Amino acid sequence: MENELTLKRFIDIRRELGYTQTEFAQLLGVKNTTADIERGRTKLSGKVVEELLKQFKINPLWLFGDSDQKHLDTSKTSVIPKVVTVDSSDQDNMVLVNAKAAAGYPQNIADTSWYRQLPAFDLPIPEFRNATYRGFQVEGDSMLPNLRPNDWVLARAIEHIDYVSANKMYVVVLQDSVMVKKIERKPNSNNITLVSLNESYPPYDIKPFQIQEIWEVSSKLTFNIDATTETGLLKQLQQSMEELKKQMGQIK
């Protein structure tokens, strides 16, 4: 049977992650509940240890008391750009991926010839030096009010998912789609949450291996700029309210 330390660690993991014995059993592929494992009646199977490592990065050696390192990083998923394009003087240039091209981007991500059909340019601004940037066109309204449909974002390549910060926006290239989202990572969870700024779109979870590339949005190109400011809108509203009140007064 397992030693007490192993059982204690197993129970601690479940409690830290906030699962009931039934929920944890379901996640780990155990019948009904983990109660028997926790009482030391049922052996901790290799399958359960494997699931703890796969889903929650729990180091098996830590579980059995042979290591102080609780987590192992099993997701050495590289999110570095699969292809970088250069101009005639061997400088990285900025490829522009419009909405139509974005539909084929995940499938052609490593095909150098595919990139040649996309427009590319060089922005001689200090902010765009010493890193790889790519332009992506925004589809849909999930990032309103910050990004409008058909805006363009210029985004910098990220090497590893650990460099992602919660208060920035990212172009996330999944296995079948390209989207602009905020990325949230919960402690002790293997999932990554993609969050829209427009609250009518619910956040959803993905696994790290589903991500092919991550680009951090650094600036945007927006069109249809008009001169209505927030204060202008407020004035309009106030005027409308005054007019309504007058009309109400006349009706009385």
N, C-alpha and C positions, 0 to 999 in steps of 0.2 A: 504493500500500500504506500501511497505518497506520504512524504514527511509533512510535518505540521506547517513548516515554512511554505512549502509549495501550495498547500491548501489555503493558507492565509493569503498568499500572493494572488491566487486564483480568485478568491472572494473579493479581495481589494480591487482587482482589475474590473470585475463586474460592477462593483459599487461606484468606482470612479467614473465608469462609462455611463452609469445611471440606468442599468438594465435590471429587470426582475429576473428571477431564476428561470422562468418560462421563456422570456424574450431572449435571454442569453443562450439558452438551450437551442432555440430555433436558429439563431445566428450561427452557432457552432456545429449544427447538424446532430445534436444530441436529442434523444427521444424525450418528450414531455418537459423535463426540468433538470437544472444542474444541481438540485438538492443533494442527490446521492454522491456526486463527485465531491461536493463541498463538505459532506459528512465523512468522506473517506471510505464510503462503501463501494463506490465504483472507481475503477482505475481511470486515470487521466489518459485517454487514448492518444496515440500519435496523431490521429486525424484532428483532434481538438487542439493539440499543441500547434499543428500546422495552420489551422484556421486562426488561432490567436496571432501567429506571426504574419499571416497573409493580410488579415483584416485590420489588426491593431498594432502591427510592428512589434509585438511582444517577443523579446529575446528568450528562446527556450532555456538557455543556460541560466538566465536570471530567474526564470520560473522555478527551476530545480535547485536554486541556491548556489550555483557555481559561478555567478558573475554579478557584478554590481550594475552593469549596464542594462537598464530595463528595456530600452527600445533599440531595434535594429532597423536601419533604413533599407527596406527591400525594394523601394521604388526608385531606383537610380534612373528614373525616366528622364532622358535628356529632352529639353524643350528648345534646344538650340536650332536656329533656322536650318532646314535641310539643304537649302541651296542659297548661296549668296551671289549676287550678280555684280559685275564691275564694269566701269566705263573704259574708254580707250587708254586712259593713263593708269589703269589698275586700281582706281579708287572705288570703294563700295558706292553703288548708286542706289537710288530709291525707286523700287518697283512699285507701280500703282495697280492695286487689285480692285477693279470695279465690281459692282454687285453681280454682274453676269459672270465675271471670271471667278468670283468667290465661290460660286456653285461648284466649279470644277477644281478648286484649289486643293482640298484635302486629298483628292485622288491623284493629283499631279505634283504633289508637294516635293518629290525628289527628282522630278523630270526636268533637267536643265533646259531642254529645248522648248518645253512648255512656257517657261518664263520669258523666252525671247519674243514671244508675240505680245507681251504686255509692255505698255509704255514705262519708261524709266527716266529719272532725271536726277540732277545733282543740285542740292540747295546749299549755296556757299554761305551758310550762316553758322557761326561758331557752335550754336546749340546742336547742330547735326553732325558734328565732327566726332571721330574716335568711337563710333558705334555703328551698328547696322540698323538702318531704319527701313520701314516699308509703309506704303500708304494703303489704307483699306476704306472702301466706301461703306457708309452705314446704311443698313436696311432696316425698315420698320421703326417703330416709335418706342421700343422698350427702354431706351436710355434718355427719353425726355425727362426734364427740360434741358439737360446738358448737351445732348446730341440730337439733331433733327434727322428725319429720314433724308437720305442722299447727301448728307454732310460727308466729308472725308476726315479720317483721323490719320495722323502721322505717328507711327509707333516704333519704339526701340526694341530690338530683340532682347529677350531674357534668357539667361543660360540655364537656370534651374528654378524649379517651382518654389524653392525656399526663399528666393529673392522677391517674391510677390508681397506687396503690402496692401493692407485692407482699405486704404483710402485713395487708391488710384483705380483708373479704369484700364482694362486689358482687352486686346483682341485675342480670343482663345480659339485656336484651330483644333477642332476635335477630329475624330476619324471620318465624320461625314458632314461637318458643317463649320462655318466660320461665324463667330459672334462677338459682339462687344459687351463685356459684363464687368462687374466688380467681382473679385474673388475673395471668398472667406474660407479660412481654414480653422476648424475647431480643434482645440488641443485633444490629443489622444484619439482622434478620429482619422480614419484612413480616407474619408471622403473629402471632396472639395465642393464648396457651395458656390454656384454661380448666381449672382444677384443682379436684377435689373433696377435701374433708378426709378422707372415708372412702376408705381406700386400695383398697377393692375396685372403685372406679370409676376407670378409667384417664383421665389427662388427654387433652384433644384440642385440635387447632389449628383456628382459624377465621381468616378475613380480616377486617380492620377494617370493610369496607363491609357485612358481614353484621349489624353491631350497629346497633340503632335508638336505644337508650337505655342509660345505665349509671347505677345508683344505688348509692351507697356505704352499706353497712349500718352504722348507728350504734348501734342498740339492738335488743332483741328482746322479744317478749311470749311467755312460755312458760306452759304449763298442766301439769296433772298433776304439780305439784311435791310430792314426798314428802320425808320427813325422813331418808331413808337417806343418810348421808354416805359419803365414800370410806373414812374411818376405821372407820365402822360396818360396811361391807362387809368390810374387812380383818379386823376382830374375828370376824365370822361365819365367815370362811374359816379363821382360826386355830383356832376352836373345832371346826369340822368336822374339821380335820386331827388335832387332839388326840383327838377321838372315834374317828377311823379308826385312829390308832395304838393306842389302848386295845383296840379290837376285834381288831386284828391280833395284839396281845400275848395276848389271851385265846385266839385260835385256836391260837397256838403252844403 
